[in-house]
Amino acid sequence: MPTGEFAADLSLDGNQQGGTAKVPAQMLATVSIAGDLSSGDWAISGLVGAVTVKGTTHDWSLGSGGSPVAGVTSLTLGVVEQAALYVTQKVGTLKTIAWAAGSVHAGSVATLTVTGKAAVAPKGLIPGAPAIAGDFLADVALTGNGAVKGVAMGKATISGGLRGCDWDITGSLTSLTVTGTVGGPAGGDAVQVKTTGAMGALTFGAANQADFLAGVTPSAAGDSAVTRRADAAADFLTGNIKSVTIKPAKGVVGPCFTNSNFSAAAIGASTIVNPVYNNDSAGLTETQDDFGFWTKSGVGVGIVSVKCIDTTAPKDTTKNWTWKPGQPAPAILDDLHVQPVA
């Protein structure tokens, strides 16, 4: 029985379609693929409308580094095993079940949604299917072209984890919600998200080897451990983070905040859960082991507060604390940094 797969290259050169450099012509209005999308390069000189793929996408590219498409109204994809997007201006809606490898190069993305998929129970002779977590592992590079009011990445919602990728954003990020873990324990799991502008609310189930830099350019370029976060007042350029909230799933009692950094001139009220206070690693100095919150010192900047909630057993009241500027750092912090950079 045919599965509705599409596995061909597609080339649309825009001949006789009109359009201008400022307002490109639409070359492809609507695409609906019932099966898989695979092994194809789509070279399109203009705008792309709504593309929907219900099956798996693998080894597919939309545009190229040397010849990106002008813009995309929406991309609604099933599971993405590997794909690369090259778009000069705006991607309106980007939605997928999970994205395992590849990259997104665009001017801006209005919304990013990674849904995951619930398990399907077998029914009669029809086999079931396991759940899909909804992880996102693609690099993202946004130039800011087509961004409205400087927002290069709008609301991003990921039902699984965000792992093994770098996001480099020229502009601001409206919000990022990740139900699972940002980063992970393995070397290849690390995540770095950089914006030239502000970041909105950041909400994660856990963070491990995850670095967020809003309007920050670390000055110690030769030191990879330090360039994961701000290290001096000169590192802060512009931008802030609205809030950081670690919100693990109900019943989680293990570490939820490990070896991760949030750097911005100002950070709003933030909450962490079950941090690992000692970040000792072989080959690093005591200063390089430090992790946590890095803000600028001065009027109108800094961090509003950091609240820590401990759900581990046995209960230890010293691990539940709230710190605000002007107070001494709790003695338990060890390598966890909360105070503004001098």
N, C-alpha and C positions, 0 to 999 in steps of 0.2 A: 504494500500500500504506500503511495507517495506520502512523504513527510513534510513537504512544503519547504525544503531546504533551498537556500540561494548561495551559490559558491562561485560567483563570476565577478570579474573586474567590471567597473562601471565608469565610463568617461563621458562627461558632458562639458563641452567647451564653451557654451554660451553663444555660439554663432547665431546671429539674427534674433537674439532675445532682448536686445536693448539693455537698459540699465546704465548707470554711470558709476564712476569711481566712488562717489558719495553714497549712492543708493543702488547697490548691485541688483541685477535681475534675479528672480527666483528660477533656479534651474530644475529643482526637484520638489514637487509639492507634497506628496504623501507616499510613504512606503509601508507596507504591512507584510511581514514574513511570518508564516505560521510555524515554520520549522527553524532550523539552524541557519545562522549566517556565518560563512567560513571562507577562509583563504581568498579574500578579495581586497583589492585596492580601489577605492572610490575617488576618482579625480573629478571634482565638480567646480567649475568656475562661476560661482555665484552663491545664492542663498539656498538652503535646504529647509524644507518644511518639517512635517512630523514623520519620524521613523520609528516603527514599532517592530520588535523581534520577540516572538514568544519562546523560541528555542534558545539554544546556547550560541553565544558569539565567540569565535576564536580565530586568531590570525587575520583580523580585519583592521583596515585603516580607513579613516575618513579624512581625505586630504593628505598632505605630506608637509614636512618641514619647509620645503621650498615652494610649495603650492597649496596653501591652506584654503579651505572653503570659506566663504565670506561670513556666514552665520547659520545658526540652526535654531528652528523653533522649538523642537522637542526631540529627545531620544528616550525611548522607553524600551529597555532591553531586559532579557531574561538573565540567566547566569552568563557573565563575561569571563571566559578563560584567559583571553588576551585580546586587547584592542588598543589602538592609538587614535586619538582625535586631534586634528589640527584645524583650528577655527580662528579666523582673524578677529572677529568681533564676539558677539554674544551667543551663548548657548542658553536658551530659555529655560527648559526643564531637562534635567538629566536624572533618569530613574532606572534602577537596576535591582535585581535580586541579590547579586553578589558580584564582585569584580576582583579577579585573582591576580592579574598582571597587566601591565601596559601603562598608558599615560594619557593625560588630558591637557592639551595645549589650547588655550582660548584667550579671548579678550576678557570675558567674564562669564560666570555661570549664575543664573538667577536662583535656581534651587537644585540641590543635590539630595536624592533620597535613595537609600539602600535598604530594601524592605526585608530581606531574608524570605524564607518560605517555611510554613508549618509542615510537619510530617503528614504524609497521606497514608491512611490505613488501607490494607488490602481489602478488596471487595470482590468476593466470588473468585473468578479466574483472573481478575485484574490485580496485578501486583501493587503493593504500596511503594512509598518512597520516603527516604529519611528526610529529616528537617535540614534546611540550609540556613546557616547562621546569619548570613548577611554581612560578611566581612568585606572591607574595601582595602586593596593593596596597590593602588595605582598612584603614580606621581601626578601632581597637579602643578601646572605653571600658567598663571594668569597675568596678562600684560596690563589689564585695566581698560583696554579698548572696548567701547560700548558700555562701560560701567555707568550706572545711574547714581549720581551723587557720590561717586567714588567707591561704591560697593562692588568689588570685583567678585566676591563669593557671597551669595545670599545665604539663606537658611540651609544648613547641611545637617542631615539626620541619617545616622548609620545604626541599624538595628543590631549589628554584630560588633566586630572589632575593627580598629584602624591600625594597620601594621605595615612595617617595611616600606615606608614611602616618605617622600619629601613634598611638601606643598610650599610653593614660592609664589606669593600673591602681591602684585602691585595694586594697592588699594586696601580696602577694608573687608572684614569678614563679619557678616551679620550675627551668626551664631553657629555653634557646632555641638551637636548632641550625639554621643556614642554610647550605646547601651552596654557594650562590652568593654574591653580594655583597649586603650590607646598605647601602642607599643607592645612590649612583651619581653620575656627574659632572654631570648636568643639574640645573638649579635645582629642578625638580619631583620629583627622585629622593630628596631628603633624607628621613631617617627620625629620629624621636625616640620613645624608649620611656621612660616614667616610671613608677615604682612608689613607693608610700608605704612599702613594706616592702623586703625583701631580693630580690635576684636570684640565682639559682643560676648554673650554668656557662653561659657565653655562648661559642658556637663558630661561627665564620663562615669562609667562603672568602675574603672580603675585606670591608673597611669603607671607605666613602667618603661623607662628609657624614652620618654616623650618630652619634647622641648617645644615651647611656644614663645615666639619672639615678635612682639607687636611694636613696630617702629624702632627696632633695635639693630645696631650693627656692632657686634663685639669687636673690640679693638685688638685683641691678642690673636691676630690671624694665624700665627704659627703654632698655636696651642689648641689642639682639637678638643681637649677636655674643657677649656675655658670658653671657647667659642660656641659652646652649647647654650650659653646664657650670658647676660650682661655681667661685666666684671668691674666696671668703673663708670663714673658719672658721664664721661664722654661717650659711652656706648649708647646712651638714650638719645634718640633723635626726635620722634614724635609718635603719638599713638598711645592707647591704653587698652586695658582688658576690663570689660564690664564686671565679670565675676568668674570664679573658678569653683565648681562644685563636683566633688567626687561622691557619686551616689550608687553604691554597689547594689546588686540584686538582693532581695530579701534572703536572709540566712547566711550571707557571705561573712566569714569570720577571719579570713586570711588577709595578708598584706594587700592594700589597695592603692598605696602611693609610694612608689619606689624610684629613686634615681631619675626624677623628672624636674623640669624647670619651667617657670613662667616669668617672662621678662617683659616689662613695659614701664614707662614713666609713672603710670598710675594703675593700680589694680583695685577693683571694688571688693566688697566683703566676700570672703571665700571660705569654703568648708572642705576639709579633707577627712578621710576615714582610714584608720589602721595604717599609718605611715611606718616605713622602715627607717629608723632614726640613724642607724650606722651604715654608711655607704662606702666603707673601706674597700678598695680595689687595689690589686697588686700593680705597682708601677706608677701610682698616682700620689701626688703630694696631699697633705691634709687639706689645703685650700681647694685643690681640684676635686676632692671628694664631696665638697659642699654641693647641695642641690636644694631646690625649693622655689621661693618667691624672691624676685629681684626687681626692685623699684628704685626710682630716683628720690633723692633726699631733698626736701624743700617744701615751700608753701604750694598747695594745690596739686601736689604729686604724692607719691608714696602709696601705701596700701591701707585700706580702711580697717581691715581686721582679718585674722585667720582663726578659724574655729576647728578644733580637732575632736573627732568622735571615735571612741575605741569600742569595738564589738568583740574583741578577742576574749578568750577565757584562759585563766581566771581573771575576773574583773580587777582592774588597776586604776584607781581614781586619778593617779598622776598622769595618765594618758588621755584624760579628757580635759582640754584646756582651751582658752581663748586668749589670743594675743592682739593687742592694739598698739599703735605707735605711742611712744613715750613710756611704755612699760619694758622692764627687762625681759629678755627672752626666757621662756621656761627652761629650767635646768636640763630637762629630758631631751632637748632638741638634738644635741650632738652635731651631726652633719647637716641637719635640716635647717635651712636658712629662711628667715622671715623678715629681718630688719632691712630697711633701705640701704642701698649702696652709698657710701660716703662720697 
